[in-house]
Amino acid sequence: MNKNGYNMRSVFSLFSSDLAIDLGTANTLVFSHGKGIVVNEPSIVAINKVSGEVVAVGREAKEMLGRTPGNVVAIKPMKDGVIADFKVTEKMLTYFIQKAHNRRVLVHPRIVIGVPSEITPVEKRAVQDSAYRARASEVYLVEQAMAAAIGAGLPIEEPSGNMVVDIGGGTTDIAVISMSGIVYSRSVRVAGNEMDEAVMQYLKRKYNLLVGERTAEQIKMEIGSAYPLEKPLTMEVKGRNLIEGVPRTVTIDDSEIRESLSECVATIVNAVRVALERTPPELSADISDRGIVLTGGGALLKNLDKRIREETGLPVSIADDPLASVVLGTGKMLSDFKLLRMVCID
């Protein structure tokens, strides 16, 4: 009895350090086996250019975006869902992994990481290498759309079609899933960041007002929408006047921001339409019953579900916790090794 109990415990302690990571362009989430989500922070690292030291990571670093002195830079190491800055990603991963393990240094976890579906072999290697350098013992990669579907609680094992649209910071991943496999998947590099950029450009064009990334993101979150709202919203935006060079405040309303986001939204809606056209007819029938599930931070854009419903005529729903869908799905694979084997990419 005693010996058995001891064995169970040693086996458990072996696997309890396993982590699932959603290495996102905008946010990185870490799910720890048995604990749930332990890290949820922006994918940003502030580095001292002179000494090469990490000044801050995550939320603290985001506060510094656009506000750093010359010797400190705030870097977003992920671009379009893939690693743009290898060294910085490695530092960020190491920090998050240690944070997930309460700063214990000698842990060598098995790690499952979600990646965009149209990722190249070189980009795959970059993700694996940075995880190994951050002290992982084994690294498994899974497609984000698949992980999002599992995290959103879709019945992916059944032989029927499920469609998931995962709108992140760098990429929008669309997938049709049946029998734990991906029937069709497509990744477009238009998502949250592109929307922020569109808001910045619009204000520059229309009001000669320069705003930073963080302000643009706030505007999008507060009054951005994909389809006319029932109650109009307005917001005061502070920025710098391009012509006079002094700070200035303008009041903008939701219709202006909707106009600025229209191109990004149209791209996403078109990608959904293309996915529906490429889906085998039997699965299309399932999707027309069940509808489309939206996940990712972009699913929170007001009335995006309504817009896709209008354009496709299909039922559209938003996952319960859209921001965490990918990491929750990846986390489920930690405890279900059979599922992981089925869905991981070599």
C-alpha positions in Angstrom: 0.0 0.0 0.0 2.7 2.4 1.1 4.9 1.5 -1.9 2.0 2.0 -4.2 1.1 5.4 -2.8 4.7 6.5 -3.2 4.8 5.3 -6.8 1.7 7.2 -7.6 3.1 10.4 -6.1 6.4 10.2 -7.9 4.7 9.6 -11.2 2.4 12.6 -10.5 5.3 14.9 -9.5 7.0 13.9 -12.8 4.2 15.2 -14.9 2.9 18.1 -12.7 5.4 20.4 -14.2 4.0 20.0 -17.7 2.8 23.2 -19.4 0.6 24.2 -22.3 1.5 27.6 -23.9 -0.4 29.8 -26.2 2.4 31.8 -27.6 0.4 34.6 -29.1 1.4 37.8 -31.0 -0.4 39.9 -28.5 -0.7 37.8 -25.3 1.0 34.7 -24.0 -0.9 32.4 -21.8 0.5 29.5 -19.8 -1.6 26.6 -18.5 -0.1 24.4 -15.8 -1.2 20.8 -15.4 -3.4 20.6 -12.3 -3.4 24.4 -11.7 -5.1 25.9 -14.7 -4.0 29.2 -16.3 -1.0 30.5 -14.3 0.3 33.2 -16.7 -1.7 35.6 -18.9 0.4 38.5 -20.0 1.1 40.6 -23.1 3.9 39.2 -25.3 6.2 42.2 -24.8 9.7 42.4 -23.4 11.5 45.6 -22.4 15.3 45.3 -22.8 18.1 47.6 -21.9 20.0 48.1 -25.1 23.3 48.9 -23.4 23.6 45.9 -21.1 21.2 43.5 -23.0 19.4 42.9 -19.7 15.6 42.3 -19.5 14.0 45.2 -17.7 10.5 43.9 -17.7 8.3 41.3 -19.3 4.6 41.1 -19.9 2.2 43.6 -18.3 5.0 45.8 -16.9 6.6 46.0 -20.3 3.3 46.9 -22.0 3.0 49.9 -19.8 6.3 51.0 -21.2 5.3 50.7 -24.9 6.0 54.1 -26.6 7.2 55.6 -23.3 10.7 54.3 -23.0 13.9 56.4 -22.8 16.6 55.8 -25.4 18.5 53.0 -23.8 15.4 50.9 -23.1 13.3 49.3 -25.9 10.0 47.5 -25.6 10.0 44.7 -28.1 7.1 42.5 -29.3 9.1 39.4 -30.3 6.1 37.8 -32.1 4.8 39.0 -35.4 1.9 37.5 -37.3 1.8 34.6 -34.9 5.4 33.6 -35.5 8.7 34.4 -33.9 10.2 37.6 -35.3 12.9 38.1 -32.7 14.4 34.7 -31.7 16.6 35.8 -28.7 13.9 37.9 -27.1 11.3 35.2 -27.5 13.6 32.8 -25.7 14.0 35.3 -22.9 10.3 35.8 -22.7 9.5 32.1 -22.7 12.1 31.4 -20.0 10.6 34.1 -17.8 7.0 32.8 -18.3 8.0 29.2 -17.7 9.8 30.2 -14.5 6.9 32.3 -13.4 4.6 29.3 -14.0 6.8 27.2 -11.7 7.1 29.9 -9.0 10.7 30.6 -10.0 12.0 27.1 -9.6 14.9 26.8 -11.9 15.6 23.1 -12.2 12.3 22.2 -13.8 12.3 20.6 -17.3 8.7 20.6 -18.3 7.0 18.9 -21.3 5.5 21.7 -23.2 2.6 21.8 -25.7 2.5 25.0 -27.8 -0.2 26.3 -30.1 1.0 27.6 -33.5 -0.9 29.1 -36.6 -1.9 26.6 -39.2 0.1 27.9 -42.1 3.4 28.0 -40.3 6.5 27.1 -42.3 9.0 24.4 -41.3 11.5 27.1 -40.5 9.0 28.9 -38.2 8.2 25.6 -36.6 11.8 25.0 -35.8 12.1 28.5 -34.3 9.3 27.8 -31.9 10.7 24.4 -30.9 14.2 25.7 -30.5 13.2 28.6 -28.3 11.2 26.2 -26.1 14.1 23.8 -25.8 16.4 26.7 -24.9 14.0 27.8 -22.3 14.6 24.3 -20.7 11.8 22.2 -22.0 12.3 18.4 -22.0 9.9 17.7 -24.9 8.0 20.1 -27.1 4.8 19.3 -29.0 3.2 21.7 -31.5 -0.6 21.8 -32.2 -2.6 24.0 -34.5 -4.2 26.9 -32.8 -7.5 26.5 -34.5 -7.7 22.9 -33.3 -6.7 23.9 -29.7 -9.3 26.7 -29.8 -12.0 24.2 -30.9 -11.1 21.9 -28.0 -10.9 24.8 -25.6 -14.3 26.1 -26.7 -15.8 22.7 -25.9 -16.7 21.6 -29.5 -17.3 17.9 -30.0 -14.3 17.4 -32.2 -14.1 13.6 -31.9 -17.4 13.1 -33.6 -17.7 12.5 -37.4 -19.4 15.8 -37.9 -18.3 19.3 -39.0 -17.3 22.0 -36.6 -16.1 25.3 -37.8 -13.9 27.5 -35.6 -12.7 31.0 -36.3 -9.8 32.0 -34.0 -9.0 35.7 -34.2 -5.8 36.5 -32.4 -3.4 39.4 -32.4 -1.4 38.5 -35.5 -3.4 35.8 -37.3 -7.0 34.7 -37.9 -7.1 30.9 -38.0 -10.1 29.3 -39.6 -10.6 25.5 -39.4 -13.2 22.9 -40.2 -12.7 20.0 -37.9 -14.2 16.5 -37.9 -13.1 13.2 -36.2 -10.2 15.0 -34.3 -8.7 16.0 -37.6 -8.5 19.2 -39.6 -10.5 19.0 -42.9 -9.7 22.5 -44.0 -7.6 25.2 -42.4 -6.5 28.6 -43.4 -4.6 31.3 -41.7 -4.9 35.0 -42.7 -2.5 37.5 -41.3 -5.2 40.0 -40.5 -6.3 40.2 -36.9 -6.2 42.4 -33.8 -2.9 44.2 -34.5 -3.9 45.0 -38.1 -7.1 46.5 -36.7 -5.1 48.7 -34.2 -2.9 49.8 -37.2 -6.0 50.7 -39.2 -7.4 52.8 -36.3 -4.0 54.7 -36.1 -4.0 55.3 -39.9 -7.6 56.5 -39.9 -7.0 59.1 -37.2 -3.9 60.3 -38.9 -5.7 60.8 -42.2 -8.9 62.3 -40.9 -7.8 64.3 -37.9 -4.0 64.7 -38.4 -3.8 63.0 -35.0 -1.0 60.7 -34.1 -1.8 58.1 -31.5 0.3 55.2 -30.1 -0.4 51.5 -30.4 -1.8 51.2 -26.9 -4.3 54.1 -27.4 -5.4 52.6 -30.8 -6.0 49.2 -29.0 -8.1 51.0 -26.3 -10.2 52.8 -28.9 -10.8 49.5 -30.8 -11.8 47.7 -27.5 -14.1 50.5 -26.3 -15.9 51.7 -29.3 -14.8 49.4 -32.2 -17.5 47.4 -33.9 -18.1 45.3 -37.1 -21.8 46.1 -37.5 -23.9 49.1 -36.5 -24.6 49.3 -32.7 -27.9 49.8 -31.1 -26.6 52.7 -29.0 -24.0 55.0 -30.5 -20.7 55.3 -28.5 -18.2 58.1 -28.4 -14.8 58.5 -26.9 -12.3 61.2 -26.3 -9.0 60.4 -27.9 -5.8 62.2 -26.9 -2.8 62.3 -29.2 -0.4 64.6 -31.0 -1.5 67.0 -33.7 0.7 66.3 -36.8 0.6 69.8 -38.1 1.0 71.9 -34.9 3.0 69.2 -33.1 1.1 69.8 -29.8 -1.1 67.4 -27.8 -4.7 67.5 -28.8 -8.0 65.8 -27.9 -10.7 64.9 -30.4 -14.0 63.1 -29.8 -14.8 60.2 -32.2 -17.8 58.0 -32.5 -18.3 54.3 -33.2 -19.3 54.8 -36.9 -15.9 56.3 -37.6 -14.0 53.4 -36.0 -16.3 51.0 -37.8 -15.3 52.6 -41.1 -11.6 52.4 -40.2 -12.0 48.7 -39.3 -14.2 47.8 -42.3 -11.3 46.5 -44.5 -9.9 44.2 -41.8 -13.4 42.9 -40.9 -14.1 42.3 -44.6 -10.9 40.2 -45.0 -11.9 38.0 -42.1 -15.5 37.6 -43.3 -14.2 36.7 -46.8 -11.8 34.1 -45.4 -14.8 32.5 -43.6 -16.7 32.5 -46.8 -13.9 30.8 -48.7 -13.6 28.2 -45.9 -17.3 27.5 -46.3 -16.9 27.1 -50.1 -14.1 24.6 -49.7 -15.8 22.5 -47.1 -17.1 19.1 -48.3 -20.9 19.2 -48.6 -21.7 16.6 -45.8 -19.8 18.8 -43.4 -21.3 22.0 -44.7 -24.7 20.5 -43.7 -23.4 20.0 -40.2 -22.0 23.5 -40.0 -25.3 25.0 -41.1 -27.0 23.3 -38.1 -24.3 24.0 -35.6 -22.9 27.2 -36.9 -19.6 28.9 -36.5 -17.8 29.4 -33.2 -15.6 32.5 -32.7 -12.6 32.4 -30.3 -9.6 34.6 -29.7 -9.5 38.2 -28.5 -10.9 39.4 -31.8 -14.1 37.6 -31.1 -14.8 40.3 -28.6 -15.1 43.0 -31.3 -18.6 44.3 -30.9 -21.2 42.8 -33.2 -18.6 40.7 -35.2 -20.8 37.7 -34.6 -23.8 39.6 -36.0 -21.9 40.7 -39.1 -20.7 37.1 -39.9 -24.3 35.9 -39.3 -25.6 38.5 -41.7 -23.1 37.6 -44.4 -23.3 33.9 -44.2 -26.8 33.2 -42.9 -25.3 30.7 -40.4 -25.7 30.7 -36.6 -22.6 32.3 -35.0 -21.6 32.0 -31.4 -18.7 33.3 -29.3 -16.8 30.9 -27.0 -17.3 31.3 -23.3 -13.8 32.6 -22.6 -12.5 33.5 -26.1 -9.1 34.8 -25.0 -8.3 31.6 -23.2 -9.8 29.1 -25.7 -6.4 28.1 -27.3 -4.6 27.7 -24.0 -7.5 25.7 -22.4 -7.6 23.4 -25.4 -3.8 22.9 -25.4 -4.1 22.4 -21.6 -6.6 19.6 -22.1 -4.0 17.8 -24.2 -1.7 17.6 -21.3 -4.0 15.3 -19.4 -5.2 13.4 -22.6 -2.1 12.1 -24.2 -4.0 10.1 -26.8 -5.7 13.3 -28.0 -2.3 15.0 -28.1 -0.9 12.2 -30.3 -3.8 12.6 -32.7 -3.6 16.4 -33.2 0.1 17.3 -32.8 2.0 18.3 -35.9 5.3 16.5 -36.5 
